[in-house]
Structure formats: structure tokens, C-alpha cells
Amino acid sequence: MECEEAVDVLFTDGSDALEAEAEAEAEAAEAEETEEMARPDKSLQNQEQLDALSRKRKRDEDAPMPEAVVDEVDELAEVDEADESA
């Protein structure tokens, strides 16, 4: 009997085992893909943060200078002109 079983094992194509293995690999790949899609994209988050920072800087650059700063700049310009003419 053992010899017959050994012959059966040798000549069995094993397609059921290969098919089951292929299905398991496909399911694992699908689960991994689903998991990756559920995770937020780090590069997208970083880009959004950079865009927000850029918009803030643009607003800060476009904002008018406070009156005290404008007065100080004018005063320094007058002092500089007085030094140049003397």
C-alpha cells in the first residue's frame, strides 16, 4: 500500500494545492492594497502643509505694515537724508 500511495503522490498534479495557494496570495495582496488605501498619503499631507504655509507667508507679505513701522522707516529716512546733506 505504501508504494501505491507514494506513486499517487508523485503523479498527482497538485493543482488543488496550487490553486489554494494562488487564492491565498491574491487575498493577501487585496488586503494589503485595501490597507494602503485606508492609510492617509504622507506626501499629500506634507504638500497640504506646505501649501498652507505658503498661503500664510503670502498673506503676511501682502499685509500692510503697521503705522508704527511706517513712522519709524520715515524717521530713519529723514535722518539718513540729513546726514547726507551735512
Stockholm file with secondary structure:
# STOCKHOLM 1.0

chainA/1-86         MECEEAVDVLFTDGSDALEAEAEAEAEAAEAEETEEMARPDKSLQNQEQLDALSRKRKRDEDAPMPEAVVDEVDELAEVDEADESA
#=GR chainA/1-86 SS CHHHHHHHHHHCCCHHHHHHHHHHHHHHHHHHHHHHHHSCCHHHHHHHHHHHHHHHHHHHHHSCCCHHHHHHHHHHHHHHHHHHHC
#=GC SS_cons        CHHHHHHHHHHCCCHHHHHHHHHHHHHHHHHHHHHHHHSCCHHHHHHHHHHHHHHHHHHHHHSCCCHHHHHHHHHHHHHHHHHHHC
//
